[in-house]
Amino acid sequence: MCLGVNIDGLRRVVALFQEDLRGAVVPKLVSASSIAALPALPLADDLTKLSGVTTYGMTKAFTELFVNDCTRRGFIDGRSARLPTIVPRPGAPNKVGRLLGGCTQWIG
């Protein structure tokens, strides 16, 4: 599922922007990334090499690199915001949802 949403979805959005350019202003795009794009280290900064250790993390690392490449090529004026969380899929509660709910209760 994350391959279709994170990679294919972003590629389709950029393709739509490319088709619609026709000499117009380059569109701005902000892509939501995740700390999952980084290796599992105690500390990471902006110089830490992208290295997702899960399929989800790999797709988020790809989206950051893809946004950078499309910006370099002039298709978009893109940025990636690496959010310190994940958004679980809708539906019945699963382990991730229960974990995040517990963290929210603990923080609040």
Phi, psi and omega in degrees: 000318183292333177295315181293319182283305188286317184269302183296321179298314179294319179298321179294319179298313180296321179298320177297319177297319180298316180295328186269356185298294180041048176080005180280182176295140179293125183290147176270142180219131173245123180255131178279116176257200185203156174296347177294346178285350182257157176292160181283084180242155177295326179226142176216148176225192183294343180266355179292130181294135176297133182196075179298132181265358176233169176300317178301313180297321178297320180292324178291321175298317178300315183296323177297314180294322180294317178297317177299316182293316180294328176291316179301324182276356176085011179285325181217166167252089193252155175219152172244129176256113181274102185277140183276042181200177171234158176245110181291153180293154179291161177127197181298144180303140176234189183300319181296313180300318179294321179297312180295322177298319177294320178295320180296318178294322181292319181289316184290000000 
